[in-house]
Amino acid sequence: MIKDFIDDTKIADILSRAKNPAPARVREIITKSLELKGLSPEEVAVLLQTEDDELIGLIFEAAYKIKKDIYGNRLVLFAPLYVANHCSNNCLYCGFRSDNKELNRVALSMEQIAREVQVLEREGHKRLLMLCGEHPTRSSLEYFMEAIETAYAVKTEHGGEIRRINVEIAPLEAMDYKKLKTTGIGTVVLFQETYSHETYKIMHPSGPKKDYAWRLTAMHRAQEGGISDVGIGALFGLYDYKYEVLGLLLHALQLEKDCGVGPHTISIPRLEPAFNAPAAIKPPHPVSDHDFKKLVAIIRMAVPYTGIILSTRENPAMRSEVFALGVSQISAGSRTNPGGYQEDRSDDFRAAQFNLGDTRTLEEVILDITERGHIPSFCTACYRLGRTGKDFMDLAKPGLIQKFCQSNAIFSFKEYLLDYASSKTRIAGENLIGQMLAGTFKTRRKKSVMDKLHQIEGGKRDIYI
């Protein structure tokens, strides 16, 4: 059985020894990161302790190059779908916490879930992250699995469908992860929230989530239960961001050591205000915009093969800045209150987990990132072709996954442009696709991509390689 592998003293010592790093050492580590083989905790600590603006600029440049080399210019899009906000935990940073007696508690029926999915499909979404509070009856595993099956079954006009559902669910036994896998999910995501044991204890005064080690080792049990892709994350603002980055890295390295494959994704949410959540209203360790950009870049350099997920907690301006520093997946058009899509209530803070920083629609986000040169992607090919777990990492680590990702991003984006986009977005999208065809693909591959684009124009959907 896997035990708690995070050593607070060790992390503090690594950070202490890396203080006031020599510029030559920083440059050496930056150069090493460009080999796309990742960095050690000691090397990451040196970058975290770097405060020189010129060197931080070089860190940003390296992160941009690494992201481009592995993922190209694509940004994968998804929507979170909250199905219930009942919770037996009392996390001080979360609007769902059990002591929040003023929260409007909701557990959507299967009919309500289907209507939520219809709204999302009609906006053009193909990928969901399904979430719920932790409650033994109101959001049981059986309820959650039925919700997943319900969402997959919803079909709308223009070939609207959800092709992949990733999930964020409370820690389970290995046998329960095995059950969950039968629903056809993709990645299982779970945040440790904070890797500091003392902070974790303070932030989780009651409820099942109090057990630090049970949560920490959940992604080991998920892989034991047959889940190929797992995602981890920390909620920045609860403790020193430098400590949390090292905690994430040690978690990733432990998964690779014990399970043969590291995390498929790392999420980097920053604390945002939440209704009746004291730690969210006044973060114990607020992370400045400067430090947030720095930590994103360093994570990209440390684990180049792992997708970095950015939520709509951040405002549009910040989101745009960190796209170039390593982010590869983003949510868009989000609601964090159950039933929020159908009711179109982005302002219903009395039922939401946290407040949104980016309230734009999916199309507004797509137009913005397209005009900035990023290719929006709804691709789900890797999940459906078995390019998951170690098979995915074998392609991602040397940068070979881009061979599939760029083409599949174009195909899924072309579908969106034809089926859901306004004329303005369609023109911007077609221009970007044209630029990529002219400058990205070699002649033989370009012909293959163009042939498939013609098939999509002719009405064929869900094309991928």
N, C-alpha and C positions, 0 to 999 in steps of 0.2 A: 504494500500500500504506500502510495506517495505521501510524504509528509511535507510540512511547511518548509520551504526552501529559501525564503526571504530572510536575510540576516541584516537587521537594522544597523548593527555595529559595523559590519563589513561595508555596507553602502556608505555610511558616514565616513569611514576611513578612506575609501576610494576617492570620495569627493575632497576630503581634507588634503590628501597627498597631491591632488591635481591643482591646488590653488596656485594662482599667479604663474601659469604655464609660460615657458619660453616660446617666443614667436616661431622659432625654427621648429620646435616640436609640434606646434599647432599646424604649421604648413605641411610637415611630414605626414601627419594623420589625415589631413585633407587630401593629399596626393594618394595616400593608401586607399581612401574611400572610393576613389574613381576606378579602382580595380573591381568593384562590384562584389566584393567578398565579405562585406560587413566589417564591423569594428568591435573591439573588446570593450568591456565595461570601463577599463582603465583609460582607454583611448577616448571613449565617449565622455568620460568625466573631464578630460582635458578640454574638449570642445565646449562643454557646459560651463566651465570656469573661465572661458575666454570672454573678455569684456572689450577688447580693442575693436573699434568700429571697422577698421580696415580688414582685420582677420575675419570678423563676422560677415563682412561682404564676400570674402572668399568662400566661407561656409555656404552662404546662400547660392553662390555661383556653382559650387560643387553639387549641392542638392538639386538644383535645376537640371544640371547635366545628367545626373544619375536618373532622375525621373524621366527625362527625355529618352535616355538610352534604353531603359527597361519598358516604360509604358507609352512612349511617344507623347502625342498631344491629346490623348483621350481622357475623358472624365466620365466615369460610370455613374448613372443616375438611378436613384431609387426613392421610394416614399415610405416613411414609417407608418404602420397601421396599429394603433393602440386599440385593443379589443376590450380591455377591462382595467379599471383603476382601483379596485379593491386591493388592499395590501395589509399584511400582518406585520410588516417591518415598520420601524419608526426612524428611518434615515433622516437626519436633520437637514439635509440638502434637497429633499424631494417633496414635491407637492402631494404625492400619493401617500405620504407617511401616515401611519395608523392614528397618530394623535391629532391629525388635521380633521377635526370634527365638522368643519365648515365646507369641506370639499364635497362637490356633487358626485357621489359614487355611482358608477355605471359599469354594467357588464352587458355588452351587446349580445342580442340574440343572433342566431345564425342568419335570420332575415335581414337584420340591421347590418351585419358584417357584409353580406352580399351587396347591399345597397352602397355601402362605403366603397367596396371594390369596383362597383359599376362606375362611380364617380371618378375614381382613379384611372380606370381603363379608358374612359372617355376623354381624359386629359392626355393620354398617351403612355401612361406608365406600364412597364412590363415586369418590374422587379419591386418586391416589397421587403421591408423588415418588419416582422410581426412581433408585437410586444404586449405584455400585460403586467399588472402588479402581481406580487407573490401572495396568494391566498389559497388555503387548502380546498375550499369549496367553490368560491366565486371565480377562480381562475385556475382550476385543476389542470393536470396534464391532459386528461380526457377532453375537457372543454377546449383547451388550446389546440389539440390535434384535430378536433372537429372543425374549429375555426379555420385551420390551414386547409383542410379538405374543401371547406365551403368556398374559400377564396380561389382556390385553383379551379373550381367548377364554374365560376362566373365567366360568361362570354358575352361580349357586346358587339355592336356593329363595327365595321372596318377591321374585322379580325381581332377585336380587342380581347386580350387575355393576359393573365399573369403567368409568366413563364418560369419564374423562380422566386421562392419565398425563403429568405434568410430569417432567422429567429433570434430573439433575445429573451431568454427564459431563465428562471432561477435555477441554481445548481441541482442536478439530478444524479441518481445512481446510474452506473453504466448500463444496466438493463433497461432503464427508462429512456436513456439516449437511444438505445437500440430500437425501442418502440417508436420514438419520435422520428427516427430516420425513415420509417415505413411510409411517412406522409409525403416523401419526395422533397424534403427541404434541401437547402444549400448549406450555407455556413451557419454554425451556431456561435453566437456572440455572447460574451459575458464580461462585464467590467469588474475589476477588483475594486474600482473607485479610488482607493488609496492603498499604497503598499506599506505605508507607515503603520506598524502595529498599534501604537498608542493612538494615533489619529483615527484609525479604523474603529477602535474601541469607543472612542468619544462620539463618533459620528453614527454609530449603530447601537444605541442604548438598549434596544429590545427587539425581539423578533428573530426568526431563523437566520437572518443575515448577520447576526452577531458573530457567527462562527467563521473567523478569518480563514483558517486552513481549509475548511470544507469548500469555501468559495474559490480559494486559490488553486486548488487541485481539480476543480470541476472540468477544465478543458482536457486534463489527462483522462478523466473518466469518459468524456465525450468521445475521445479517440478510441478508447478501449471499447466503447459501444458501437464503433463503426462509423463515426462521423469523420469524414476525411478532412474537412476544412473547419477550423475554429478561429474565432476572433477574440482579441483581448483589448483592454482599454483602461485608462485612468481618467478620473474626473479632476481636471486641473483647477486648482484653487483651494483644495482641501489641505494640501501640504506643499512643501517646497517643490517647485516643478523639477528641479535638478534631481532630487531624490526620486521622484515619480518616473522620470525618464529612465533612470538606472533600474528601477523596479520593473518597468516594462521590458527592458532589454534582458534582465536576468530571467524573467518569466519566459520570454521567447527562446532564450538559449536552453532553459530547462526542458521546454517542450520538445525542442529539436533533439536534445540529448536522450530523453526518455522515450519519445514517441517516433523519432526519426524524421519529424517534420515540424517546423516552427509555425507560428500563427499565419493564417491566410490574410488577416487584416489586423490593424491596430487603430483603435478609435481614439480621438484626441479632444473630447468635449471640454469646454471651459465653463465654469460655473456661471449660470444665468439666474436671475431672480425667479423664485417659484412661490406660489401662494402658501403662506403660513409655514415657510421652510427657513428657519433662522440662519443656517449656514449658507444658504443660497443668497439670501438678502444681504448678508455681510460676510463674504468669503474670508476664511481664516488666513489664507495665503494668496491674495489676488495676483493674477499673472498679467503683466502689462502686455500691450500689443507687441512691443519689441521682443519681449521674452517668448511670447507665443510663437512668433515667426521663427525665432531661433530654435525653439524646441522641435517644431515641425521639421525644419531643415536637418537637424541633427538626427532625428529618428529616421528620416529618409536615408541618411548616410550610414547609419548603424545597421539597419535591416533593409537593404535596398530591394529585396525580393517581395516584401510585404506590402499589401495595399494599405494606404492611409485613408481613413474615413473622416470626413468633415461634415458636421451637421448644420442645421439652420439655427443653432444657437448663436453663431457668428453673423455679424451684419454683412451686407453685400460687399462693402469695400474691403473688409478683412478677408472675406472668402476669396475675392479676386486676387489679393496679394499672395495668399498661401497656396493657390493652385500651382504656381510656378516653383514652390519650395518642396513639393513632394506629394501633395494630395492627389489621390487617384480615384476616389469615390466620394460622391456628395449626395445628400438628400435635397429634395426640391419640392416646393409647394406643400410643405409639411403642416400637419396638425398633431398636437401631442395630447389632445383630449379625445377619448372614445366617442365616436359619432361625429367628429368635427368636420369631416369632409362632406358628408351628406347635408349637414346644417350650415356649412361654410362659416364656421365660427372660429376664426383664428384668435379671437380675443376672449374666448371663454376660459379665463385663467382659473376659475373655480372648479374646473374639471381636468385641468392640464397638469402635466408633470413639471413643466418649466415654461418660461416665456420664450418666444421666438425672437431671434435677431434679424432673420431674413423672412419676410412675409410675402415675398413675390410668388407669383404663380409659376408652375412648371414652365410654361412657354416663355415667360419673362426671363427666367433663369437661362433657358436654352438659348434665347436670342443673345443675351449678354455674353455667355461663354463662347458662343459661335463667333461673335464679332471680335472676341479676343483671341481667336485662333485655336480654341480647344474644340475637339470633336466630341459631341455628346454621344454616349453609348448606352444602349439598353441591352447589350449582348448578354446572353446566358449560355453560350455555346460550351464553355469549359465544363460546367456542371453536367450538361446533358450528354457530353461525349466522354465523360470520365477523366477529363484533364483536371483532376483535383488532388489534394494531398501531395504526396511526394512527386507524382507525375507532373503536377503543375509547377512545383518548385524546381524540378529538373529543367523546365523550360524558362522559368522566371529568373533564376539566379544568373544565368549567362546572358539574359536579355533576349532570348529566343521567342518568348511568348508574344512579343510585339508582332511577330510574323502573322499570328492569327488575330491579335486584338485590333490592329488598325483596320484590316479588311472587315471584320465583323462589326466594328463600331460604325463604319460607313454604311453597311447594310441595314443595321437597326435604325440608324439615323435617317436613312432614306425612307424607310417605312414611316417614321414619325412625320417627316416633311410632307409626304403624300397624304397621310390619313388624318393628321391633327393640326398641322401648323397653319398659321395665318400666312398671307401672301408675303408680308415683310420677312417673317422668319424663314419661309421657304426660299426666298431669293438669297438671303444671307447663307443659308445652309447649302444650297446648290453651289454657290460661289466657293465656299470652303471645300466642299467635296471636289470641285473642279481643280482647285489649287493643290489638293493632296494627290489627285490622280496625275497631275502634271509634274509634281516634284518629289513624290514619295516612292512610287512603284516603278520597278523595272518593266520593260516592254511586255514580257510574257505574263507577268503577274498582273500588270495593268489591264491587259486584255481579259483575263479571267474575272477581275473585279468588275469591269465594265459590262461583261456578259451577264453577270448576276444582277447588276443594277438595272439592266434592261428587263430582266425577268421580274424584278420588283415593280418596275413601271408597268409591266404587263399584268400585274395583279397577284403575282406569287408573293407569299409572305414567309417569314421565319426561315430565311436563308442564312446559313453560316458554314464556316469551314473549321 
